[in-house]
């Protein structure tokens, strides 16, 4: 059995005929079948993946190979792949097939990646555990009695369990970084607009960003480099040509400056072992000549409330299109009129959590409450953007926990929505402010579960994020 380590090592072995693309696809398909109980995949593209692998293997030995030649990836069930079903983990999109490729997927395919299947997720990305899916919960490969995090839990597990080489997910408030933390893999959320959102089914448009799960920083840099860039189909995509992210390595020995928010590290909800690991890492960074300062961030307590007001408002708007008339699920029940038809279809097609967020969003947008909730949350967001710009005026990066705890048991928080929402306390900050963030798997808890820390840099500065992430992975991983 071939053991995958990095994309570059794998491609070198392909060149040396140590392994073939087809053999790798078959190996992964066998392993996916053997670990079906994890429920990481909703659907496999077996015939298609094998055919694509054979075509790549048939290329002439001296023919130039593309950057992702033979790299086998999985994709989250919120990202459109032409002629394949995409349901966002929801009953409401049953039977819907995408008519086009998301820009990110098209760019991966253009570089000869192989998509092996689509992965399970919380319905429309609404959740932190991948328990809220029409297809049932996904399980953490490190402990099948625990959640993998969410909403991109299936994608995280597909990399954690060695079911593919990398995975593509979406991050609205931590949906890549938190499951990466729970599963012990690298999870990268780029800056808002770095990767086109065209083909990412909308939940909260001003927050969402496509990102990656990998085992290493170099692999994450390569995938980010391929997917990034301007896109005529997405007006929110950054217009400047992105740098070569694979060139993040530097020979400079300059000390870096890290900021830690006091209220984040001292939060009573933070697991003591996670707190101590981050404090110890800060001490090691200082001992190596870097600067780590604990600073005040007065708006810390407003981050989660502002986030949930804004994303529920956007969800209420975005999910209004699912009415059972044009596509997706349609109630079979006898109805009195069109209004009754809409009510029946949406009540049967959406889960309780999705209904809850739609109703909350409709409330905060309603007359009489708009100014009190939505408008004030937008004001908080503006203040956060301004304050974080001030922080980056004196620091290279923010160092923060990813989650207050390690992966929690299945079912522990399903009856307490507020407790589930608070699991996002450290990750939603990057989405509110549009900055990039990465979860780094550095530690192991006494309960046996992995955890790490989160780095964030200023907007559009993924090069520094990757550089510092690689530094921590190489020198501070335990």
Secondary structure by P-SEA (a helix, b strand, c coil): ccccccaaaaaaaaaaccccaaaaaaaaaaaaaaacccccccccaaaaaaaaaaaaaaccccccccccccccccccccccccccccccccccccccccccccaaaaaaaaabbbbcbbbbccccccccccccccccbbbbcccccccccccaaaaaaaaaacccccccccccccccaaaaaaabbbbbbcccccccccccccccccccccccccccaaaaaaaaaaacccccccccccccccccccccccccccbbbbbbcccccccccccaaaaaaaaaaaaaaaaabbbbbbcccccccaaaaaaaaaaaaaaaaaaccccccccccccccccccaaaaaaaaaaacccaaaaaaaaaaaaaaccccccccaaaaaaaaaaaaaaaaaaaacccbbbbbcccccccccccccccaaaaaacccccccccccbbbbbbbccccccccccccbbbbccccaaaaaaaaaaaaaacccc
